[in-house]
Amino acid sequence: SSRAAPPLVHSVSYGNDEKQQSSARYMYTCNTAFMKAGARGISILFASGDQGVCGREGCGSRFNPDFPAASPYITAVGGTDFEGDDIGPETTWNSGGGGFSDTFAIPSWQADAVAAYKQSPDANLPPQRMWNNTGRGYPDVAALGGLQNPYCVNVGGTFEGVAGTSASCPVVAGIFAKLNGLRLAQGMSPLGFLNPFIYKNPSGFQDVTSGTNSAGGESGFTAVKGWDAATGFGTPDFKALSGLVMGIQALEETTLVV
């Protein structure tokens, strides 16, 4: 944005398979724009997709990672469900998008988390031929998005349930907008590109350790302790995050490499 004071948090409920994009050049051009936004203190979050590992084209011999969700310069938000019919522990939403990019390499801020996931004996990783072992992993975090416990919204005067990561993403974006508000009220800088902060502070999220995003197929990525390619680090804990974001003295502690 060329605006002098642009909105600081953007939630985008959009995505397609990487291989459905017009070209790799187009995706890298988008990344350049995302980097510029982050450098201005703007946070951009994208829904991770609603077809599990399969993507819009469906699972064949290989999974279909999503873009922009798999971009290394945005925050991807996956989906969860409550384990039961009431508010309580969460599990992976079976159709929440997640996996590893076929286009972008693992960024440095994610390297340790991705390595730990792959080494976890509980990960039960899908066959290697179906996904890129050197790709950027996503989602980064998650929020309620499954059809079992939809959000109740008013549409044209009628209440109905909505779900999907297109619902998860604005929930997480709203939380980070409030966290920005806490910082701005104290004269501190906005959070900007969120992922370096997220990966340094997993204690700010409620870990989800069950379920697989197979979208009803034979295989997918399984949620384990810590980061995983099903729910990321889990769902935001506003109280915990409030303390963590107020402990950041300046954005300069994180270097954005272009």
C-alpha positions in Angstrom: 0.0 0.0 0.0 1.2 3.5 -0.8 -1.0 4.9 2.0 0.9 6.8 4.7 -0.9 4.9 7.5 -2.1 1.6 6.0 -4.1 -1.0 8.0 -1.5 -3.0 10.0 -3.1 -6.4 9.9 -4.5 -8.0 6.7 -6.5 -11.3 6.7 -6.9 -12.9 3.2 -9.2 -15.9 2.6 -7.8 -16.9 -0.7 -5.6 -19.5 -2.2 -5.0 -22.0 -5.0 -2.5 -24.8 -5.6 1.0 -23.7 -6.4 0.8 -25.4 -9.7 -2.4 -23.6 -10.6 -0.6 -20.2 -10.5 0.3 -18.6 -13.8 4.1 -19.0 -13.2 6.8 -19.2 -10.6 7.7 -15.7 -11.6 4.3 -14.5 -10.5 4.7 -16.1 -7.1 8.1 -14.6 -6.6 6.6 -11.2 -7.6 3.9 -11.7 -4.9 6.7 -12.5 -2.4 8.4 -9.2 -3.2 5.2 -7.4 -2.3 4.8 -9.4 0.9 8.3 -8.5 1.9 7.8 -4.8 1.3 4.6 -5.0 3.5 6.5 -6.7 6.3 9.3 -4.0 6.1 6.5 -1.4 6.7 5.3 -3.1 9.8 2.3 -4.8 8.1 1.2 -8.3 9.0 -0.4 -10.4 6.3 -2.2 -13.7 7.1 -3.6 -16.2 4.6 -6.0 -19.1 5.0 -4.1 -22.4 4.4 -6.8 -24.0 2.3 -9.8 -26.4 2.9 -8.7 -29.5 1.0 -6.1 -30.9 3.4 -2.9 -32.0 1.7 -4.7 -32.6 -1.6 -5.3 -29.0 -2.7 -7.9 -28.0 -5.2 -6.8 -30.4 -7.9 -7.1 -33.4 -5.5 -4.6 -36.0 -4.4 -3.1 -38.1 -7.1 0.5 -39.4 -6.8 1.6 -36.1 -5.1 0.2 -33.6 -2.6 -0.7 -30.1 -3.8 0.7 -27.3 -1.6 -1.2 -24.0 -1.6 -0.2 -20.5 -2.6 0.0 -17.9 -1.0 -0.2 -20.1 2.1 3.2 -21.6 1.4 4.9 -18.3 0.8 7.7 -17.7 3.3 6.7 -14.1 3.7 3.2 -14.4 5.1 1.6 -16.2 8.0 -0.5 -19.2 7.1 -3.5 -20.1 9.3 -4.7 -23.7 9.4 -7.9 -25.2 10.9 -8.9 -27.2 14.0 -12.0 -28.8 15.4 -13.1 -29.4 19.0 -12.6 -33.0 19.9 -16.2 -33.2 21.2 -19.4 -31.3 20.6 -18.6 -28.6 23.2 -15.8 -26.2 23.9 -12.7 -28.1 24.9 -9.5 -29.7 23.6 -8.9 -29.2 19.9 -7.8 -31.6 17.2 -6.7 -31.1 13.6 -9.5 -30.3 11.1 -9.2 -33.1 8.6 -9.5 -30.7 5.7 -7.2 -27.9 6.9 -4.5 -27.1 4.4 -0.9 -27.9 5.3 2.2 -29.4 4.0 5.4 -28.3 2.3 6.0 -26.0 -0.7 7.2 -27.3 -4.0 8.5 -23.9 -4.9 10.0 -22.2 -1.8 12.8 -23.5 0.4 12.6 -23.8 4.2 13.3 -20.3 5.6 15.9 -20.0 8.4 13.4 -18.9 11.0 11.5 -22.2 10.5 14.4 -24.6 10.0 14.7 -26.0 13.6 10.9 -26.5 14.0 10.6 -28.3 10.7 13.6 -30.5 11.5 12.1 -31.4 14.9 8.8 -32.3 13.2 10.4 -34.6 10.7 12.4 -36.3 13.4 9.4 -36.9 15.7 8.6 -40.6 16.1 4.9 -39.5 16.3 4.8 -37.7 13.0 4.2 -40.8 10.9 5.1 -38.9 7.8 3.5 -39.7 4.5 5.5 -41.4 1.7 8.4 -39.1 0.7 7.4 -39.3 -3.0 4.3 -37.3 -2.2 5.8 -34.2 -0.8 8.9 -32.0 -1.0 11.3 -32.6 1.9 13.2 -29.3 1.3 10.1 -27.0 1.1 8.7 -24.3 3.4 6.3 -25.9 5.8 2.8 -24.6 6.6 0.6 -23.6 8.3 2.3 -21.5 11.0 -0.6 -21.4 13.4 -4.3 -22.5 13.4 -7.7 -21.7 14.8 -11.2 -23.3 14.9 -12.3 -24.0 11.3 -13.9 -27.4 11.1 -17.5 -28.0 10.1 -18.3 -29.8 13.4 -18.2 -26.5 15.3 -18.9 -23.7 12.9 -19.0 -20.0 13.7 -22.5 -18.5 14.0 -22.8 -15.4 11.8 -25.7 -13.2 10.6 -26.1 -13.2 6.9 -29.0 -11.0 5.5 -30.8 -11.2 8.8 -30.5 -15.0 9.2 -28.0 -16.8 11.4 -26.0 -19.6 9.9 -22.8 -21.5 10.5 -19.6 -20.8 8.6 -16.4 -22.7 8.7 -13.1 -23.4 6.9 -9.7 -21.7 7.1 -11.4 -18.7 5.6 -13.0 -18.4 9.1 -9.8 -19.4 11.0 -7.7 -16.7 9.4 -9.6 -13.6 10.4 -9.9 -15.0 13.9 -6.1 -15.2 14.2 -5.7 -11.8 12.4 -8.1 -10.2 14.9 -6.0 -11.5 17.8 -2.8 -10.1 16.4 -4.6 -6.8 15.7 -5.4 -6.6 19.4 -1.8 -7.4 20.2 -0.7 -4.6 18.0 -3.1 -2.3 19.8 -1.4 -3.1 23.1 2.0 -2.3 21.7 0.9 0.9 20.0 -0.8 2.2 23.1 2.6 2.0 24.8 4.4 3.8 21.9 5.9 0.6 20.6 6.2 -0.5 17.0 3.8 -2.8 15.2 4.6 -6.5 14.9 5.0 -6.5 11.1 6.0 -9.8 9.6 4.8 -12.3 12.3 6.6 -15.5 11.6 10.0 -14.9 13.3 8.1 -13.9 16.4 5.8 -16.9 16.2 8.6 -19.4 15.8 10.6 -17.9 18.7 7.6 -18.0 21.0 5.7 -21.3 20.7 4.6 -20.8 24.3 2.1 -18.2 23.0 0.0 -21.0 21.4 -2.1 -23.9 22.6 -0.5 -26.9 21.0 -2.7 -29.3 19.0 -1.3 -32.8 19.1 -3.9 -35.1 17.4 -5.5 -35.5 14.0 -4.3 -35.6 10.4 -5.1 -33.3 7.5 -5.7 -36.1 5.0 -9.0 -34.7 3.8 -10.5 -38.2 3.9 -7.6 -39.7 1.9 -5.1 -42.3 2.8 -2.4 -40.1 4.2 -1.7 -36.6 5.4 0.4 -34.7 8.0 -0.2 -35.6 11.6 -0.3 -33.1 14.5 2.4 -33.7 17.1 3.9 -31.9 20.1 5.4 -28.7 18.8 5.2 -27.4 15.2 3.6 -29.6 12.6 2.3 -29.4 9.0 -1.3 -29.9 10.2 -1.8 -27.1 12.7 1.5 -25.2 13.0 2.2 -24.3 16.6 -1.5 -24.5 17.4 -4.1 -21.9 18.4 -3.3 -18.4 19.8 -3.4 -17.9 23.6 -4.1 -14.2 23.9 -3.1 -13.9 27.5 0.2 -15.6 26.9 0.8 -13.6 23.7 0.0 -10.3 25.4 3.0 -10.8 27.7 5.3 -11.9 25.0 4.6 -9.1 22.5 5.1 -6.5 25.2 8.5 -7.9 25.9 9.7 -7.1 22.4 11.5 -3.8 22.5 11.8 -3.1 18.8 11.2 -4.7 15.4 15.0 -4.2 14.7 15.6 -7.4 16.8 14.4 -9.3 13.7 16.3 -8.9 10.4 14.3 -9.2 7.3 16.5 -10.6 4.5 15.3 -9.7 1.0 
